[in-house]
Amino acid sequence: KRRAANKKGKQMKILIAIDSFKGSLSSLEAGNAVKEGIEALAGETSEVTVKPIADGGEGSLEALADALEGEFIDVIVQNPLGEKIPARYALAGELGILEMASSSGLMLVEKERRNPMKTSTYGFGQMILHAIGKGARKFIVGIGGSATNDAGTGMLSALGYEFFDENGELLEGKGENLIKITKISTKNVAPELKECEFLIACDVDNPLFGKNGAAYVYGPQKGADEQMVKDLDAGLISFASATSEHFSSEFWNFKGAGAAGGLGYGFVSYLNAKLKPGIDIIMEEIGIEEDIKNADLIITGEGRLDFQSSMGKTPTGVAKIAKKYGKPVIALAGSVTPCAGGCNESGIDAFFSVLNEPVSLEEAMEKQTATRNLKMTAQQALRLYLLGRKG
């Protein structure tokens, strides 16, 4: 019946939901490259839809903004060390789309200056406040790649929360001050926060403190030596105690509380945020399930398919929904590691590397090269798929 329908002119519906090729192509650019390749082969017989997508990590801001036709907003904020820098977020109606790394990320601090005792998420709070001023009331926030271990006190300070020591002195929100906090004031908190909803893209399950907590697991990569790790962990314990006394809440063992130097804990405890896997948040927000349900073939992918790809990143996140409806899934990637076979077990029917000849990494990541390779590989993958349909 399907072959008969196709002969009568029914178009095959193809959905392209591919993550960015980091450092090379955005999600939209990669998707459009695949679309060009497909339409060059089967333009008259196919209806091709590109849906920008990401998993909450790097590139999610751009992908979501493209998918929702959002507007990019530039703002001057403080970097993790308090220096003024430009940062960017996106606004789609009342939805603010923010990446914490834009203002408080590790890559904003030179290696020799990294010190989680001194760094702060204050600039990220400034971004949130600016977005509120622009009308945002719902937020999707990516919190990966932080330079901080302040449990979100910097962000909260920018939003009007005040933290005091035992002498009544106002404290800046930074890692070294966590241990000193004994009193918390909410009298100057931005009133609009009561109207705001925060969805936090979080793919780690670390608690706030302890051997699996923020300081011990992530502190060293942010510049902490062995003693700093111990001091920061003690500060997180102390801050959790002070927070519990003030709000009668105990979220320090909450999965994801230790994300981004305890920023996850700050969001949940103070802003009533919800932490969810990034891919789940983004797929729900862009309504991709309906597109998958209506498609005949789904093409997904990312820059590198590896073991992590089979653990809830974009390609397998898309495949998981596709399998609910029995849809075939093809994944394309810049590189494919030997351990990517787990992707087949996670719902991807076939995957292909788009590299067609030996080239340097630098050349492979050039936009022109990556675009050409995606177009060519998409065409060949589609040819193989169509060959299977004839049988």
Disulfide bonds with the S-S distance in Angstrom:
none
